[in-house]
Amino acid sequence: MPATALSLVPATQSKAEPYKAKELTKADIEKALPGSKLGHRNRLYIYTSLKGVRTWRWAYRLFDPAKNADGQYEVKLGIYPAMSIKQAEVAQGSAWSDYVQKGQHPPQHGTVKTANKAKAVQVAQAATVWTTAESWLKANRAGWVPSYAQQVESFLTRHCGPSTPLGARPVAQVTRKEIKDAIVVIAVGAPSVARLIKQWLNAAFEHAADGGEIGVNPIAGMKTKTAAGAAETVNSPALGPSELRTLLQSIHGYGGDRRVRLMLSLLCHTCVRSSELRCADWSEFDLAGARWTIPASRMKMKRLHVVPLGRQVLALLRELQQVSGKTGLLFKNENDPARPMPITSAREACYRLTAHKFSPHGFRSTFSTQANEADIEPRYVEAVLAHGKKNKVEASYNKATYYGQRVELMREWSDYLDALVVGPFLPAV
């Protein structure tokens, strides 16, 4: 029976085929994730190991007299980029014409089953807790809001990075108890972070198990409370006028980081989410036009949101420019100006000022409660908070942002906040 090469297989592949016939580009290869296969044409493909080594391979069929049937095999052709796409195509053509077409195996060939088994062993030996978490992070971050993706990467790197005892452990050898003990240590100083780490590691291990990188998830079924007890929560209650005045006066007299004081004041006046302000860039602001345009990619509801800027907000922003400059992020990280301030900065300041009774998110609930109690049109209040419409039909047809009404509403809100701080008409308690 003549040799049969998969170069003769039509371009349309069955669903079981792991590769698709297509033309790879250099950009495609450079973006390949660890553990992935990228198919080229004629069953030529490139495999990226967990260590980032990219190998050209060719899958082919050849008649096996012992089985009286075609067997499926593969051969390694070379390493990218030392072997370019064109060179790999030439090597594949030579392997076909010089060997397979003549009924012979190319040098260093192996059956796909044997190759996959060897690959699985290699992956299991090379994969660590960190590389497993990193692979999951890369596979999912495109679907996350940038601030959340940054939070996940920052916390995972800090507690499970390649230089940490847990992160350096081979994932095939790490035990359930080791992971639990590491989470318990984190929980001593940061219980909420420990719960997140456990949640993210579980997702990473599930991702690796689904992809065949590991046999089982070592912490499958582990209850979060067994490793990290329930974190202390602050319910962010809506403040009444007297309580809000006390907090505003505390913020005005805050003796810590000047940027944190300005962040808290801006959160109170604009009623945006803390992540939307913390990760804001000066390029989003039109101070002359008194508008702040938050791109959809940074919004929880994935819709562009324009925030009107009153005179109080403009004054706060100009003061902030004296501290952080007029370009880049508003709230730069002291160690890396390309990254925002830590997510805990505003929250910890609120905790200190209110004895752990209030968090930054409470500014939004406070505005909502007081605006509704003042009989403000609910649609305008919801538009300020950039909430999604609960009714899906209404959401499909009603695209109104009520910008004009919000300009007036936010002006009145900022004037009200000013009056709370300086006005003598409210009781002290």
Secondary structure, DSSP 8 states (H G I E B T S, - for coil): -----GGGS-S---TT-S-------HHHHHT--TT-EEE-STTEEEEE-TT--EEEEEEEEEEETTTTEEEEEEEEEEEETTS-HHHHHHHHHHHHHHTGGGT---TTEEEHHHHHHHHHHHHHHH-BHHHHHHHHHHHHGGGS-HHHHHHHHHHHHHHHSTTSTTTTSBTTT--HHHHHHHHHHHHHH-HHHHHHHHHHHHHHHHHHHHTTSSSS-TTTT--HHHHS------------HHHHHHHHHHHHT--S-HHHHHHHHHHHHH---HHHHHT-BGGGEETTTTEEEE-GGGSTTSS-EEEE--HHHHHHHHHHHHHH-SSSBSSB-SS-TTSB--THHHHHHHHHHHTTS--TTHHHHHHHHHHHHTT--HHHHHHHTT---SSHHHHHH-----HHHHHHHHHHHHHHHHHHHH-SSS---
